[in-house]
Amino acid sequence: MPKSWTSGGFELHLDLEPGVGRRAALERSLREAIRSGRLAAGTQLPSSRALAADLGLSRGTVVQAYEQLLAEGYLTSRSRTHTEVAAVPGARTRTQSRSTSNFSVRYDLAPGNPDVSQFPRSTWASALRHAVTVAADDDLRYGDPRGHPELRRALADYLGRVRGVRISSQAIVVCTGFTNGLRLISAALRERGGRTMAVEDFGLPFHAEAIEHAGLRTETVRLDDDGLVVDELPRADGVLVTASHQLPWGTRLHPARRGALVDWARDNNAVVIEDDYDGEFRYDRQPIGAIQGLAPEHVIYAGTASKSLAPAMRMAWLAVPEHLIEPIVRIRLLSERQCPTFEQLALAHLVDSGGLDRHLRRMRTHYRKRRDYLLSALATTVPQVRPFGIAAGLHITLLLPDGVEENNVQAVLTDHGVGAHLLSAYARRRSAPPGLVIGYATPPGHAYPAAVQALVTALSKLV
């Protein structure tokens, strides 16, 4: 019958065949587990004493089984108490999971990532230690699906101070990334009878997919140099807008259109989903407040730690109008329920202590230097290429001369080991001019100059 045991911190499982001797059953089970690859080479086995106790066998039976498999080459022993699986010829090997990065290239200049080599590891480790120390017993139970009260309070204070968001901690919902939050919002709108979500003509394809997966239909709206053309918004239940730094064009929504967007939401009893994409990083302009501050009852503000800290944080937040809190929370309970509590408490401590502010100030200087380095290299080597959206954010869009073929662009970049996004990948309805979207934050510091040189060399072959 199946037996499982725990020993020395390891959990293993064996099926001991009935009807045969105990030693023979143990030997057969271990052989099969090793041959099939379920017990990989190097896997440490329990001590004979622990295994015997857990399986209800005599220690002598386990010792004899181990000795037989050692003699056959299935096991190896480094000491009297350390037995592990040997590398057996012909045994199946476990497939190793590989990174699913979009770019198997030497120089990754794809947008969407910060410079993760600058993640404040020691500060975060200190915040985690603090979180573990201060966490109450109740914090280790299932928590509020809106998020831990300490983090929601810290975020409400922080967003009011730095982004002009008007919200109470009761109306903050913490979720695992912006796309997760968008899915929650879309599902809540659909549950309340919503049918349509307007989206910008250029944007991330999977955002529209998340909206449609929740049951809403998407309608694209044109962009110009002042951002979303609000006058062309259809009747809809909501609109998704990147007002601070549009992806990919890098424009910000004109002040007059911000007011017009709020008027549209009121007139249509709709909600504006304000994706504060790259809102933390600006270089050549004054910070602008969130649209949410103009109409908290009609705007859902969405922020994330993915760019300010790291995507692996899997932490985002929504400032939600009162009438949408209950349906969003109910849907949250049916999916992931909550983010990990210790990480929430650590982020709250990072915000309250000023650690996040200090990190962001340092990173603004870091990214501005990177942007300036890239712009200088482009102006020197390929002045025919026009950069857009350079005043803020972690990416710039490069427009190539007319007539450059997209297939040729991708081939030349690949030849030079450069990973970047084609501008056409962001187009929803209108065709895109030849261009690239470059994430200048992605490479680590030591690789950045070489990445920029590879990019401008590739571009010089195209123009």
N, C-alpha and C positions, 0 to 999 in steps of 0.2 A: 504494500500500500504506500502511497506517497508520504514521504517524511520530509519535514523542513527543520532546520536547526540554525541557531545563531551562536557564533563563537568568535571571540576576539574582535568584535565589531563587524563581522561579516555575516551576511545572510545567504544561505544556499538552499537548494531543494534537490532531493533525490527521490526516485521511484525505486523501491526495493521489491524485486520480483517475488511474489509468493510461491511457495511450493519448492523452493530450493534452499540450500543451507544459507545461513546468514552471512557468512564470509563471502561465499560465491555471489550472493545477491548484491552485496556491497561492491565487490570488484566489478561485476558486470555493469552496474549503474554508473560507477565512476568512469569505466572505459568508454561507455556510450556517450556520456556527457563530454568527454575529451575529444572523441572522434568526430562528434557532430559540431564541435566548435562552441558548444554552450559554455564549457569551461575553457577559456582561452589560455594560451601559454602565459605563464607568470601569475595566474590566479592562485592566491594563497589559500590553502586548505586549513580547516580547524585542527587543533591539536587532537591527538588520538583520545586523550582523556575527555575533552569537551564533546567530541563527536560521539563517543561511546555513551556518554551520559544523555545526550539529546536523542539518540536513536534507540536507547534501551538495549544496547549491546554491551558485551564485555569489552574492556579495553584491549585485551589480548586479541579479540577478533578483529578490531580496527587496526591494531599494530600489524597483524599478519597480512591484512588486505593492503595496507600501505606498502609493506615490504615487497609483496608480490608485484604491485604496480611500479615500484621503484626498479625492481629487477627487469621488468618488461620495458622500461623506458618511458612509461606514461607520466611518472612523477620524478621530481628531483628534490633533493634535500640539502639545504645549506647548513643546517644544524640539527640537533636532535629534536628541536621543537618547531622547526620552520620547514614545512613541506609545501611545495607548490607544483603546479602543472608544468610539465616539460613541453618543449616544442616538438610535437610529434609529426613526422613526415606523413603526408596524406590526409592529415586531419583538416577539417574545414576551418577556415579562418573567419573571424567575425568581420563583417564589413564595417569600415570606419566611416562615420559621418563626415562629410566634407562641408566646407563653407559654401553657402549658397550666394556668395557675392555675385552681383550682376556683371562684374568686370574681372575676367581673368587676364589682366593686363599689368604691365610693369608700372605705369603711371596712372593712378586712379584720380581723375579730375571730375568725377561724376558729382552732381549736386546732391544735397540732402543729408550730408554728414558734417559735424563739426570736426575740429582737429582733436580726436579722442586722446592723442598722446598728451594733451594738456589737461586732461581730466584731473581735478584736485584730489588725488588718491588719499593723501594723508589727512586732508580736511574731512573727506567723506568717511574715512575709517574712524576718525575721532567722533564724527556725528553718529555713526552706527553704534559705537561703544556707548555713547551717551544715551542713545535710544534704548539699548538693551538694559542699561542701568536704571533708567527712570520708568520703564514700562511697568505698569501695574499688572496684577494677575488677570484682571478683566480684559486687558489689552491683548491677551493671548487667545481670547475666544473669538468667535465670529463677530465682526464689527459692523458698524453702520455702513450700508452700501454707498452712502454719499462720500465716505472717506472718514479718516480719523478726525475727531473734533479739533485736535491740536493743529493738524495740518490745514484744515479748512479755515480755522481762525487766522493762522499765519498767512495763508494765501490771500484771504480777504483784506487783511491789513496791507500786505505787500502790493497787491494789484491796485488798491486804492491809491497807494503812495506813488507808484512808478508808472501806472498806466491810466489812472483816472477812472478806474472801474468802480461803480457804485453797487455794492453788493454786501449782504450779510453772510456770515459763515454758514448759516443754515441753507443758503441757496448755492453753495459751492458743491460740485460733484467731482470727485477725483476718479480718473479712469486710466486705463492702460494704453495711452497714446491717443493722438488726435483722431485717427481713423476709427478707433473704438468709440470715441465720443460722438463722432459724426453718425456712426451706425445707431447708437442709442437715441440720438435726437431724431433721426429719420424714422426709426421704428415708432417713437412716441408720437410724431406727427401723423404717421400712417394710422396708428391706433385711434387717433382722435378725428379720423376722417380725411386727413390730408391726401392729396393726390400728386402734387407737382412741386419740384424743387428747381429753382433757377440756379445755374452755375455759370461761371466765367468761361468765355470762349476758349481760353487757354488755361490749362491746369493739369494737375496730376490725374491720370486716367482712373486710378483705383479709388479716388474719392467719389467720382461719379458712379463707379461700380458699387461702392458701399451704399450709396443712397438708393440705387436701383434694387440692390439685394434686399433692402428693407421694405420694398414695395412701392416706392415713389417713382414717378417719371421725371426725368431731367430735361430741362430746356436751356439751351446755351444762349448767352447774352454777349453782345459785342463789347470789346475793349478798345479804348483809344489811349492817347497820351495822358489823359486824366483818370485812367482807370475804367471801372465798369460804367457803361453808358446807362445810367439809371432810367432815362426817359424811355428806353427800349425794353424795360422789364415787363414780362407778361403778368397776367393774374396768376399767382402761385401761392403756395402755403409757406414758402420760405425761399431764401437765397443764400448761397454760400459765397463769401467774398473774402479775398486776401487784401485788406485795405492798407496795411502798413508797408508791405513790400511784395507786390504781386509776383507770383511764380507762373511763368518764367520771366516776364518783362521787367520786373523790378520797379514798376511805377507805384505811386501811392494814390489813393483815392482823393480827388480834389475836395477841398473843404466844402464847396457848394454842393457837391454830389453826396457828401456824407449826410448833410441835412435833408437832401432830396430822398436819399435812401430810407431814412427814418420816416419821412412822410409817406413813402410808398408802403412801408410795413404797417403803419397805422391805418392807412386807407384800405389795405387789403386784409387787415387782421392777420398779418403774416409775421414770421420771425426772420431776423437777419442772423446768420451764423458767421460771426467775425473770427476768422482764422488768423490769429496774430502771428503769422509766419515771419520769422526773423525779426520780430518786433524789438528784440533786445539789442540789436546791433545796428547802429547808425553812425555815420562818419562825417558827412558834409552837410548835415541838416539838423535842425532842432528836433527833439522828440515830439511826437504828436500823440495826443491822448486817444484812448479807445473810443470807437463809436458807441460802445455800450453805455458810456457815461451820458450820452444824449438821450437815451430811451431805454432804461433797464428793463422795462416791461415788454420790449419788442426785440431785444438783441441778446443773443447768447454769445458771450465772449469765450473763446477757446485758446488756451495756452498750453505749452508743453515744455518739459525739461530736455527734449531730444536734442535741441540745438544749444541751449544754454549750458547743459552738462554733458549728456550722452544719450544716444538712442536706447542703449541697454537699460537705462533707468526705467523705461516703460511707465512713465508717469506723465499724465496730462490732467488738465482741470477745466471745468466748465462753470461759468457764472450764469445761472439759469433763471429765467423769469419764473415767478411763483407758480403760474398756472401749468408749467411743464415739469415741475420737480417730481410730483407724484408718479406720472407715467414713466418718466426716465428711471426713477428709483425702482419701480416695479419690474421694468424690463431688465434692469441691472441685476436684480435678484435672480432672474431666470437664466443668467449667463454666467459671468465670472464672479459676481457678488462684490468683491472688494480687492484692492491692491494689497500687497504684503504690508503688514502693520509696522514692522521695524523700519522699513524703508520710508514709510510715511512719516514716522516720528523723526527719523534722521533728516529728512528734507525740511521738516518744520524747524528743527534746531538750526539747520544751515541758513534758513531764511531769517529766523529770529536773531541769530548771532551776528548777522551782517556778512557771513561767509559767502552767500550767493552774490551779494552786491560787489564784494571785493573781487570775486572770480570774474564777474561780467565786466568790470572796469578793466581788468587785466586783459581779458580776451578781446575787448574792443580795440585796444592798442595793437594786440597781436594780429588780428585780422585786418586792421587798416594797413599795417605794414605789408601784409601779404597782397592785399588788393593793389596797393601802390606799386609793388614789385611787378605784378602781372601787367598792369596797365602800361608801365614803362617799357617792359619787354615787347608788348604788342605794338606800341607806338614806334619803337625803334626798328622792329623787324618787319611787321606787317601793318603799316599805317592804313592800308585799304580796308581793314577789318574794323567795323564800328561797334564799340561796346555800349551796352544799355544796362540801366539799373545799377549803377555803380555807387550810389549814395548810401546804400545800406545793405544789410544782409550778408549772406555767405556765398552768393553766386553772382555771376554776371552773364548776360546774354550777348553773344557775338553775332552780328549780322555780316554775312559774307557777300562778296560782290554778286550781282545778278549773273545768272548763267552757270554758277557752280552747281554741279550735280550732286545730289545727296548721296547716291551710291558711291561716288568717288570720294566724298568727304569721309565716309565711314572706312573705306578701304585704306586711305592714306593715314588716318588716325591709327588704325590697327597695325599698319606697317611700322609706325613709330612707337608702338606700345602704349598709346594714350587711350584712356577710357573717358568718354564724355557723352552727354546726351544730345541728340539731334533736336533742334527746335521743333521739328514736325511731330515729335513724340508727345508734345503737350497740346497740339491743336485738336479741338473737338469738331468744329464745323468748318471754319475757314481754312484754306490751305496756308501753310507757313512759308515765309521766304527762306532761302538757304541760311542756316544759322546753327549755332551751338549754344548749349547751356553749360557753363563751366563752374564747377564747385571748387573754389580756391581754398576752402578750409580742409578738404579731405586728406591730402597727403600729410604725413608727419613732417616735422621741421627739417630733418636731415635730407628728406627726399624732395622737398618743394622746389628748390632751384632747378634740379634736373627735370622735374615734371614740367615746369614752365618752359624750359628750353626745348624739351621734346614737343610741346604743344606748338610753340611759335615756329619751330622748324617744319612741322607738319603743315601748318597753315601757309607757310611760305611756298610750299609745293602746290597749294590749291589756288592761290591768288596771283 
